Amino acid sequence: MAETYATLLVEAEGPVLWVRLNRPEVLNAYTAEPEPSPAN
């Protein structure tokens, strides 16, 4: 079950879940604006 987000990279490796920012145009700066959830 792969979910796609515009500014997040989500990867599962065994028991570890990696969540990384993917916003190179703003040097991966975080904003408090929530992203819409992916459709299930």
Jmol script that loads the backbone (N, CA, C; Angstrom):
load data "model"
ATOM      1  N   MET A   1       0.846  -1.172   0.000  1.00  0.00           N
ATOM      2  CA  MET A   1       0.000   0.000   0.000  1.00  0.00           C
ATOM      3  C   MET A   1       0.893   1.238   0.000  1.00  0.00           C
ATOM      4  N   ALA A   2       1.165   1.789  -1.147  1.00  0.00           N
ATOM      5  CA  ALA A   2       2.000   2.977  -1.259  1.00  0.00           C
ATOM      6  C   ALA A   2       1.126   4.220  -1.319  1.00  0.00           C
ATOM      7  N   GLU A   3       1.437   5.174  -0.459  1.00  0.00           N
ATOM      8  CA  GLU A   3       0.717   6.434  -0.447  1.00  0.00           C
ATOM      9  C   GLU A   3       1.606   7.505  -1.057  1.00  0.00           C
ATOM     10  N   THR A   4       1.023   8.439  -1.790  1.00  0.00           N
ATOM     11  CA  THR A   4       1.787   9.472  -2.463  1.00  0.00           C
ATOM     12  C   THR A   4       1.441  10.840  -1.891  1.00  0.00           C
ATOM     13  N   TYR A   5       2.461  11.587  -1.533  1.00  0.00           N
ATOM     14  CA  TYR A   5       2.315  12.957  -1.045  1.00  0.00           C
ATOM     15  C   TYR A   5       3.176  13.865  -1.911  1.00  0.00           C
ATOM     16  N   ALA A   6       2.790  15.117  -2.038  1.00  0.00           N
ATOM     17  CA  ALA A   6       3.536  16.054  -2.873  1.00  0.00           C
ATOM     18  C   ALA A   6       4.870  16.442  -2.248  1.00  0.00           C
ATOM     19  N   THR A   7       4.929  16.606  -0.934  1.00  0.00           N
ATOM     20  CA  THR A   7       6.152  17.102  -0.309  1.00  0.00           C
ATOM     21  C   THR A   7       6.785  16.124   0.676  1.00  0.00           C
ATOM     22  N   LEU A   8       6.262  14.928   0.779  1.00  0.00           N
ATOM     23  CA  LEU A   8       6.822  13.941   1.700  1.00  0.00           C
ATOM     24  C   LEU A   8       7.214  12.675   0.958  1.00  0.00           C
ATOM     25  N   LEU A   9       8.321  12.100   1.370  1.00  0.00           N
ATOM     26  CA  LEU A   9       8.716  10.776   0.898  1.00  0.00           C
ATOM     27  C   LEU A   9       8.517   9.829   2.070  1.00  0.00           C
ATOM     28  N   VAL A  10       7.715   8.795   1.886  1.00  0.00           N
ATOM     29  CA  VAL A  10       7.416   7.841   2.953  1.00  0.00           C
ATOM     30  C   VAL A  10       7.898   6.469   2.502  1.00  0.00           C
ATOM     31  N   GLU A  11       8.769   5.859   3.291  1.00  0.00           N
ATOM     32  CA  GLU A  11       9.355   4.561   2.967  1.00  0.00           C
ATOM     33  C   GLU A  11       9.317   3.657   4.183  1.00  0.00           C
ATOM     34  N   ALA A  12       8.969   2.408   3.997  1.00  0.00           N
ATOM     35  CA  ALA A  12       9.005   1.431   5.086  1.00  0.00           C
ATOM     36  C   ALA A  12      10.130   0.444   4.821  1.00  0.00           C
ATOM     37  N   GLU A  13      10.995   0.270   5.826  1.00  0.00           N
ATOM     38  CA  GLU A  13      12.080  -0.720   5.768  1.00  0.00           C
ATOM     39  C   GLU A  13      11.963  -1.594   7.005  1.00  0.00           C
ATOM     40  N   GLY A  14      11.309  -2.714   6.868  1.00  0.00           N
ATOM     41  CA  GLY A  14      11.097  -3.584   8.018  1.00  0.00           C
ATOM     42  C   GLY A  14      10.256  -2.859   9.063  1.00  0.00           C
ATOM     43  N   PRO A  15      10.723  -2.795  10.312  1.00  0.00           N
ATOM     44  CA  PRO A  15       9.941  -2.139  11.369  1.00  0.00           C
ATOM     45  C   PRO A  15      10.110  -0.618  11.391  1.00  0.00           C
ATOM     46  N   VAL A  16      10.910  -0.069  10.466  1.00  0.00           N
ATOM     47  CA  VAL A  16      11.206   1.371  10.458  1.00  0.00           C
ATOM     48  C   VAL A  16      10.417   2.059   9.356  1.00  0.00           C
ATOM     49  N   LEU A  17       9.794   3.194   9.694  1.00  0.00           N
ATOM     50  CA  LEU A  17       9.090   4.016   8.709  1.00  0.00           C
ATOM     51  C   LEU A  17       9.846   5.325   8.583  1.00  0.00           C
ATOM     52  N   TRP A  18      10.357   5.610   7.371  1.00  0.00           N
ATOM     53  CA  TRP A  18      11.092   6.838   7.106  1.00  0.00           C
ATOM     54  C   TRP A  18      10.137   7.851   6.501  1.00  0.00           C
ATOM     55  N   VAL A  19      10.112   9.052   7.065  1.00  0.00           N
ATOM     56  CA  VAL A  19       9.323  10.153   6.523  1.00  0.00           C
ATOM     57  C   VAL A  19      10.295  11.306   6.287  1.00  0.00           C
ATOM     58  N   ARG A  20      10.429  11.700   5.026  1.00  0.00           N
ATOM     59  CA  ARG A  20      11.401  12.743   4.672  1.00  0.00           C
ATOM     60  C   ARG A  20      10.713  13.862   3.911  1.00  0.00           C
ATOM     61  N   LEU A  21      11.186  15.081   4.113  1.00  0.00           N
ATOM     62  CA  LEU A  21      10.690  16.217   3.352  1.00  0.00           C
ATOM     63  C   LEU A  21      11.289  16.187   1.957  1.00  0.00           C
ATOM     64  N   ASN A  22      10.498  16.549   0.962  1.00  0.00           N
ATOM     65  CA  ASN A  22      10.966  16.602  -0.422  1.00  0.00           C
ATOM     66  C   ASN A  22      10.536  17.940  -1.017  1.00  0.00           C
ATOM     67  N   ARG A  23      11.237  19.003  -0.606  1.00  0.00           N
ATOM     68  CA  ARG A  23      10.937  20.348  -1.089  1.00  0.00           C
ATOM     69  C   ARG A  23      12.245  21.059  -1.437  1.00  0.00           C
ATOM     70  N   PRO A  24      12.961  20.592  -2.450  1.00  0.00           N
ATOM     71  CA  PRO A  24      14.270  21.190  -2.750  1.00  0.00           C
ATOM     72  C   PRO A  24      14.196  22.661  -3.162  1.00  0.00           C
ATOM     73  N   GLU A  25      13.059  23.099  -3.704  1.00  0.00           N
ATOM     74  CA  GLU A  25      12.942  24.503  -4.133  1.00  0.00           C
ATOM     75  C   GLU A  25      12.992  25.480  -2.960  1.00  0.00           C
ATOM     76  N   VAL A  26      12.712  25.019  -1.736  1.00  0.00           N
ATOM     77  CA  VAL A  26      12.791  25.868  -0.536  1.00  0.00           C
ATOM     78  C   VAL A  26      13.736  25.241   0.492  1.00  0.00           C
ATOM     79  N   LEU A  27      14.724  24.498   0.007  1.00  0.00           N
ATOM     80  CA  LEU A  27      15.737  23.858   0.850  1.00  0.00           C
ATOM     81  C   LEU A  27      15.130  22.982   1.940  1.00  0.00           C
ATOM     82  N   ASN A  28      14.060  22.273   1.595  1.00  0.00           N
ATOM     83  CA  ASN A  28      13.360  21.341   2.483  1.00  0.00           C
ATOM     84  C   ASN A  28      12.808  22.002   3.737  1.00  0.00           C
ATOM     85  N   ALA A  29      12.444  23.267   3.635  1.00  0.00           N
ATOM     86  CA  ALA A  29      11.855  23.973   4.773  1.00  0.00           C
ATOM     87  C   ALA A  29      10.466  23.405   5.055  1.00  0.00           C
ATOM     88  N   TYR A  30      10.111  23.372   6.327  1.00  0.00           N
ATOM     89  CA  TYR A  30       8.815  22.856   6.763  1.00  0.00           C
ATOM     90  C   TYR A  30       7.823  24.003   6.889  1.00  0.00           C
ATOM     91  N   THR A  31       6.595  23.791   6.451  1.00  0.00           N
ATOM     92  CA  THR A  31       5.518  24.745   6.691  1.00  0.00           C
ATOM     93  C   THR A  31       4.423  24.020   7.457  1.00  0.00           C
ATOM     94  N   ALA A  32       3.692  24.744   8.252  1.00  0.00           N
ATOM     95  CA  ALA A  32       2.657  24.144   9.092  1.00  0.00           C
ATOM     96  C   ALA A  32       1.362  23.885   8.333  1.00  0.00           C
ATOM     97  N   GLU A  33       1.308  24.185   7.050  1.00  0.00           N
ATOM     98  CA  GLU A  33       0.105  23.926   6.268  1.00  0.00           C
ATOM     99  C   GLU A  33      -0.048  22.422   6.072  1.00  0.00           C
ATOM    100  N   PRO A  34      -1.168  21.853   6.465  1.00  0.00           N
ATOM    101  CA  PRO A  34      -1.349  20.404   6.309  1.00  0.00           C
ATOM    102  C   PRO A  34      -1.568  20.027   4.848  1.00  0.00           C
ATOM    103  N   GLU A  35      -1.041  18.871   4.493  1.00  0.00           N
ATOM    104  CA  GLU A  35      -1.272  18.329   3.166  1.00  0.00           C
ATOM    105  C   GLU A  35      -2.543  17.518   3.162  1.00  0.00           C
ATOM    106  N   PRO A  36      -3.290  17.547   2.068  1.00  0.00           N
ATOM    107  CA  PRO A  36      -4.485  16.691   2.031  1.00  0.00           C
ATOM    108  C   PRO A  36      -4.080  15.224   2.092  1.00  0.00           C
ATOM    109  N   SER A  37      -4.887  14.437   2.751  1.00  0.00           N
ATOM    110  CA  SER A  37      -4.629  13.003   2.848  1.00  0.00           C
ATOM    111  C   SER A  37      -4.855  12.349   1.494  1.00  0.00           C
ATOM    112  N   PRO A  38      -4.088  11.305   1.188  1.00  0.00           N
ATOM    113  CA  PRO A  38      -4.295  10.605  -0.080  1.00  0.00           C
ATOM    114  C   PRO A  38      -5.642   9.883  -0.066  1.00  0.00           C
ATOM    115  N   ALA A  39      -6.225   9.724  -1.230  1.00  0.00           N
ATOM    116  CA  ALA A  39      -7.500   9.006  -1.346  1.00  0.00           C
ATOM    117  C   ALA A  39      -7.272   7.530  -1.065  1.00  0.00           C
ATOM    118  N   ASN A  40      -8.151   6.929  -0.294  1.00  0.00           N
ATOM    119  CA  ASN A  40      -8.037   5.495   0.015  1.00  0.00           C
ATOM    120  C   ASN A  40      -8.961   4.696  -0.847  1.00  0.00           C
TER     121      ASN A  40
END
end "model"
wireframe off; spacefill off
backbone 0.3
color backbone group
